[in-house]
Amino acid sequence: MHLATTDAGNDLLDRDPLALLTGMLLDQQIPMEKAFTSPSVLLERLGGDADALDAAQIAALDPDALVELFRTPPALHRFPGSMAARVQELCQVLVREYGGRAEAVWADVDTGEELLARVAALPGFGAQKAKIFVALLGKRYGVQPAGWREAAGSYGEEGSYRSVADVVDAASLLKVRSTKQEAKRAAKAAAGEGTR
């Protein structure tokens, strides 16, 4: 995995499904690498000897204490209060519906559509983010139920360099950034055309 800025962050993403899900949740309005490094920083701040995030622990934390963990410099997100609440809500759903196991979200799905529906039902996962996560699971983690590429839409295409699902090294990260910048330019140009 090459999504975090530290080896510890990438190692955690490789072995901890909750860290991966949390990183994806945080991946908005901050650089991707920051979002995917924050789960390992959160694990450090939670203390103890755990080698993975614990959904039940996060779900049960005092909300103000969790916000403080997010807010402590360097903050885990540009919006520490709202994102701490969202991560806690995600963990509460995982505890209530999936026995506290993030991987249970995708463990027994039969189709890509079912996988997409489960991910999209999680707090903080809108339609686009859910498709990106389905692509990430399929391309990097071997979670490939029937129709997963179709469910992921264009993010499931091989070699598209459209999202975090396509980042495997520094070169692919640059390609993803370039694709995103080009899409923003095109959207801006289209918006300008519409105002004439």
C-alpha positions in Angstrom: 0.0 0.0 0.0 1.3 3.5 -0.9 -1.4 5.8 0.3 0.0 7.0 3.6 3.1 9.2 4.1 4.7 6.8 6.6 5.7 3.1 6.6 3.7 2.7 9.8 0.6 4.2 8.1 0.9 2.0 5.1 1.5 -1.1 7.2 -1.6 -0.4 9.2 -3.7 0.1 6.0 -2.4 -3.3 4.8 -3.4 -5.2 7.9 -6.4 -3.3 9.4 -9.6 -3.0 7.4 -11.0 -0.4 9.8 -7.9 1.8 9.2 -8.5 1.5 5.4 -12.2 2.3 5.8 -11.4 5.3 8.1 -8.8 6.6 5.7 -11.3 6.5 2.9 -13.8 8.3 5.0 -11.3 11.0 5.8 -10.3 11.5 2.2 -12.1 14.7 1.4 -11.0 18.3 1.5 -7.4 17.3 2.6 -4.6 15.6 0.6 -5.1 11.9 0.1 -1.9 11.0 1.9 -2.9 12.9 5.0 -6.3 11.2 5.0 -4.7 7.7 4.8 -2.0 8.5 7.4 -4.4 9.8 10.0 -5.7 6.3 11.0 -2.2 5.3 12.2 -1.9 8.6 14.1 -5.3 8.0 15.7 -4.1 4.5 16.7 -1.1 6.1 18.4 -3.2 8.7 20.2 -5.6 6.0 21.5 -2.7 4.5 23.3 -2.3 0.9 24.5 -0.6 -2.0 22.8 -3.2 -2.5 20.0 -1.9 -3.1 16.5 -5.2 -2.2 14.9 -8.1 0.3 15.4 -11.0 -1.0 17.5 -14.4 0.0 16.3 -16.0 -0.8 19.7 -13.5 1.4 21.5 -14.0 4.3 19.1 -17.8 3.9 19.1 -17.8 4.1 22.9 -15.4 7.0 23.4 -16.7 10.2 24.9 -17.4 12.4 21.7 -15.5 15.3 23.1 -12.5 13.1 23.9 -12.5 11.8 20.3 -12.7 15.4 18.9 -9.7 16.3 21.1 -7.7 13.4 19.6 -8.6 14.6 16.1 -7.8 18.3 17.0 -4.5 17.7 18.7 -1.7 19.1 16.5 -1.1 18.0 13.9 -4.9 17.7 13.5 -6.1 14.5 11.8 -8.3 16.5 9.4 -9.0 20.0 8.3 -12.4 19.7 10.1 -11.6 17.7 13.2 -14.9 18.1 15.0 -17.2 16.9 12.2 -14.8 14.2 11.0 -14.3 12.8 14.5 -18.1 12.6 14.8 -18.4 10.9 11.4 -15.7 8.3 12.3 -17.4 7.6 15.5 -20.8 7.2 13.7 -19.1 4.8 11.3 -17.7 2.7 14.1 -21.1 2.7 15.9 -22.7 1.3 12.7 -19.9 -1.3 12.4 -20.5 -2.4 16.0 -24.3 -2.5 15.6 -24.5 -4.1 12.1 -21.2 -5.9 11.6 -20.0 -7.1 15.0 -17.4 -4.3 15.0 -15.6 -5.8 12.0 -15.0 -3.5 9.1 -14.1 -6.4 6.8 -17.6 -7.9 7.5 -18.9 -5.1 5.2 -17.5 -6.9 2.2 -16.7 -10.4 3.5 -19.7 -12.3 2.2 -21.1 -10.2 -0.7 -22.1 -12.1 -3.8 -22.3 -9.2 -6.3 -20.7 -5.9 -6.9 -24.0 -4.2 -6.6 -24.5 -5.7 -3.1 -21.0 -4.5 -2.1 -21.7 -1.0 -3.5 -25.0 -0.8 -1.6 -23.3 -1.9 1.7 -20.5 0.6 1.4 -22.9 3.4 0.3 -25.0 2.8 3.4 -22.1 3.7 5.7 -21.9 7.1 7.2 -19.8 9.5 5.1 -19.8 7.3 2.0 -21.8 9.0 -0.8 -22.2 7.5 -4.3 -18.9 8.5 -5.7 -16.8 7.6 -2.6 -18.6 4.2 -2.4 -17.6 3.5 -6.0 -14.0 4.5 -5.4 -13.9 2.2 -2.3 -15.3 -0.7 -4.3 -12.6 -0.1 -6.9 -10.0 0.1 -4.1 -11.2 -3.2 -2.6 -11.2 -4.9 -6.0 -8.0 -3.6 -7.4 -5.8 -3.7 -4.2 -7.4 -6.2 -1.8 -8.8 -8.9 -4.1 -12.5 -8.3 -3.1 -14.0 -9.1 -6.5 -17.5 -10.3 -6.3 -19.3 -10.7 -9.7 -19.8 -7.3 -11.3 -17.5 -5.4 -9.0 -15.9 -3.4 -11.9 -19.3 -2.4 -13.2 -20.5 -1.4 -9.7 -17.3 0.8 -9.3 -18.1 2.5 -12.6 -15.2 4.2 -14.3 -13.1 3.8 -11.1 -13.1 0.1 -11.7 -11.4 0.4 -15.1 -7.9 -0.9 -15.3 -5.3 1.8 -15.9 -7.7 4.7 -15.5 -5.6 6.5 -12.8 -8.8 8.2 -11.5 -8.6 7.6 -7.8 -6.8 6.2 -4.8 -7.7 2.7 -6.1 -5.0 3.2 -8.8 -2.2 4.4 -6.5 0.5 1.8 -6.2 3.6 4.0 -6.1 4.8 7.6 -6.5 4.5 7.5 -10.3 0.9 6.3 -10.2 0.1 9.0 -7.5 1.3 11.6 -9.9 -0.9 10.2 -12.7 -3.9 10.2 -10.5 -3.2 13.8 -9.5 -2.9 14.8 -13.1 -6.1 13.1 -14.1 -8.0 14.9 -11.2 -6.5 18.3 -12.2 -7.5 17.7 -15.8 -11.1 16.8 -14.7 -11.3 20.0 -12.6 -10.1 22.1 -15.5 -12.7 20.5 -17.8 -15.4 21.1 -15.2 -14.4 24.7 -14.8 -14.3 25.2 -18.5 -17.8 23.6 -18.9 -19.1 25.8 -16.1 -17.7 28.9 -17.8 -19.4 27.8 -21.1 -22.7 27.5 -19.3 -22.6 31.1 -18.0 -22.2 32.6 -21.5 
